[in-house]
Amino acid sequence: MQHSSTHQVDSTTSLHVVSSGTPDPLKPTLIFLHFWGGSSRTYSATISHLSPHFHCIAVDFRGWGSSTGPNVPGSYSIHQLASDIETLLPGMDVQDFILVGHSMGGKVAQLISGRNLVKGLKGIVLIAPAPPIPFELPSDMKEQQLTAYSSAASAEFVARNVLSASKLSDVTISALAEDMLKGNEFAKAAWPEYAMREDIVEEANRINVPVLVIAGRKDIVEPVERVRKEVLEKIQDARMVVIEESGHMLPVEVPLLVSRHIEQFVARVVAQDWSRKEGLVSPGQNF
């Protein structure tokens, strides 16, 4: 059973949130943060496998999906997206939680985790994550990204040929393209123009909760070796699993596999947290 709600962050920004499953005091809530061009429904297939067992909250970032945002250039930075989530969560009556961030949402999750401004964070899952380092595209690639979501044809091409390595259904491709086109012009421009250049390495180095990184072997957007070098090596005690047949759109291409890895990770986090409370594991020690 899904429930949609809207939460006002400031005078120009409201966040659309989709909740599934039932809160359980013995299990952390899963908070899902989407990629550049996505929305809360990017995770629909993955959440369908998880919501029978976990309380799941998927958020539309400002300017994407059904969320609103200011018509002001520069208002869609990674720092601003993170601040929105940090403002949202205390009002959601969430106790313990795990962040699940895909691509751009993974960079937001790293920043939130490193800043540690919201109580209750127990771990993070980074799916094909953008690295914490500042990243600059060559000018021709930057121009391609700026126009990638300008029409239905270009959005569908990107979804089929760049983001995914699987043969996705026409219905799935259409939904992905619809989300890409729905983003406002300032949200669309932010990632290639400035957000990917934001440096959050210092915050990533400060992450001190368990981290699972899920990568796709056929991902050409965030290749496995770059994820290994620029994400895994900058976060202490992070672990990575590689899904062989998937591209960048892991939550859409292989939702069952992604959900299983998340479920196993949550079980490990819960067991570790219980052991710490019982004094069996010292703070900062993972197993």
Long-range contacts (C-beta under 8 A, 24 or more apart in sequence): 4-66, 6-66, 7-88, 7-91, 7-92, 9-62, 9-84, 9-87, 9-88, 12-68, 12-69, 12-70, 12-72, 13-62, 13-67, 13-68, 13-69, 13-70, 13-84, 14-67, 14-68, 15-59, 15-60, 15-61, 15-62, 15-67, 15-84, 15-88, 16-40, 16-59, 16-60, 16-65, 16-66, 16-67, 17-57, 17-58, 17-59, 17-60, 17-88, 17-92, 18-57, 18-58, 19-55, 19-56, 19-57, 20-47, 20-51, 20-55, 20-56, 20-57, 20-58, 21-50, 21-51, 21-52, 21-53, 21-54, 21-55, 21-56, 22-55, 23-55, 24-54, 24-55, 25-95, 26-270, 27-53, 27-54, 27-55, 27-96, 27-266, 27-270, 28-54, 28-95, 28-96, 28-97, 28-98, 28-120, 28-122, 28-123, 28-266, 28-269, 28-270, 29-54, 29-55, 29-56, 29-57, 29-94, 29-95, 29-96, 29-97, 29-98, 30-54, 30-55, 30-56, 30-57, 30-97, 30-98, 30-100, 30-262, 30-266, 31-57, 31-59, 31-85, 31-89, 31-94, 31-97, 31-98, 31-99, 31-100, 32-56, 32-57, 32-58, 32-59, 32-100, 32-101, 32-102, 32-105, 33-59, 33-61, 33-85, 33-99, 33-100, 33-101, 33-102, 33-105, 33-106, 33-108, 33-109, 34-58, 34-59, 34-60, 34-61, 34-64, 34-65, 34-102, 34-103, 34-104, 34-105, 35-102, 35-103, 35-104, 35-105, 35-128, 35-248, 35-249, 36-103, 36-104, 36-191, 36-195, 37-64, 37-148, 37-149, 37-155, 37-158, 37-176, 37-179, 37-180, 37-183, 37-188, 38-64, 38-65, 38-102, 38-103, 38-105, 38-176, 38-179, 38-180, 39-64, 39-65, 39-66, 39-179, 39-182, 40-65, 41-65, 41-175, 41-179, 42-102, 42-176, 42-179, 42-251, 42-252, 43-100, 43-102, 43-251, 45-251, 45-252, 45-255, 46-251, 46-255, 46-258, 46-259, 46-262, 48-255, 49-255, 49-256, 49-259, 49-260, 50-259, 50-262, 50-263, 53-263, 54-263, 54-266, 57-92, 57-94, 59-85, 59-88, 61-105, 61-108, 61-187, 62-187, 63-183, 63-184, 63-186, 63-187, 63-188, 63-190, 64-179, 64-182, 64-183, 64-184, 64-187, 65-179, 65-182, 69-184, 69-186, 69-187, 70-186, 71-184, 71-186, 72-186, 73-186, 73-189, 74-190, 74-194, 75-186, 75-190, 76-186, 76-187, 76-189, 76-190, 76-191, 76-195, 77-190, 77-194, 77-195, 77-198, 78-104, 78-107, 78-108, 78-111, 78-195, 78-198, 78-200, 79-111, 79-198, 81-108, 82-108, 82-111, 82-112, 82-115, 85-112, 85-118, 86-112, 86-115, 86-117, 86-118, 89-118, 89-120, 90-118, 94-120, 95-120, 96-120, 96-122, 96-273, 97-121, 97-122, 98-122, 98-123, 98-124, 98-125, 98-265, 98-266, 98-269, 99-123, 99-124, 99-125, 100-124, 100-125, 100-127, 100-262, 101-125, 101-126, 101-127, 101-129, 102-127, 102-128, 102-129, 102-250, 102-251, 103-127, 103-128, 103-129, 103-130, 103-221, 103-222, 103-248, 104-130, 104-191, 104-195, 104-196, 106-130, 106-231, 107-131, 107-132, 107-195, 107-198, 107-200, 110-200, 110-203, 110-204, 110-207, 110-231, 110-235, 111-200, 111-203, 111-204, 113-203, 113-207, 113-209, 113-211, 114-200, 114-202, 114-203, 114-204, 114-205, 114-206, 114-207, 115-203, 116-206, 116-208, 121-209, 122-209, 122-210, 122-269, 122-270, 122-273, 123-209, 123-210, 123-211, 123-212, 123-265, 123-266, 123-269, 124-207, 124-209, 124-210, 124-211, 124-212, 125-211, 125-212, 125-213, 125-214, 125-261, 125-262, 125-265, 126-211, 126-212, 126-213, 126-214, 126-231, 126-238, 127-214, 127-250, 127-251, 127-258, 128-214, 128-215, 128-216, 128-219, 128-221, 128-222, 128-227, 128-248, 128-250, 129-213, 129-222, 129-227, 129-231, 130-196, 130-222, 131-222, 131-226, 131-227, 131-230, 131-231, 131-234, 132-199, 132-200, 132-201, 132-203, 132-204, 132-230, 132-231, 132-234, 133-199, 133-201, 133-230, 133-234, 134-196, 134-197, 134-198, 134-199, 135-196, 135-197, 136-196, 136-197, 137-192, 137-196, 142-192, 142-193, 145-191, 145-192, 146-188, 146-189, 146-192, 146-193, 148-180, 149-180, 149-181, 149-183, 149-188, 151-181, 152-177, 152-181, 155-180, 155-181, 159-249, 162-220, 162-221, 162-248, 163-221, 163-247, 163-248, 163-249, 164-247, 164-248, 164-249, 164-252, 164-253, 165-216, 165-218, 165-219, 165-245, 165-246, 165-247, 165-248, 165-253, 166-245, 166-246, 166-247, 166-249, 166-253, 166-254, 168-249, 168-252, 168-253, 172-252, 176-249, 176-252, 201-234, 204-231, 204-234, 204-235, 205-234, 205-235, 205-236, 207-235, 207-236, 207-238, 208-236, 208-284, 209-269, 210-237, 210-265, 210-268, 210-269, 210-272, 210-286, 211-235, 211-237, 211-238, 211-239, 212-238, 212-239, 212-240, 212-241, 212-261, 212-262, 212-265, 213-238, 213-239, 213-240, 213-241, 214-240, 214-241, 214-243, 214-250, 214-258, 214-261, 215-240, 215-241, 215-242, 215-243, 216-242, 216-243, 216-246, 216-247, 216-248, 216-250, 216-253, 216-254, 217-242, 217-243, 217-244, 217-245, 217-246, 218-244, 218-245, 218-246, 218-247, 219-246, 219-247, 219-248, 220-247, 220-248, 221-247, 221-248, 222-248, 237-286
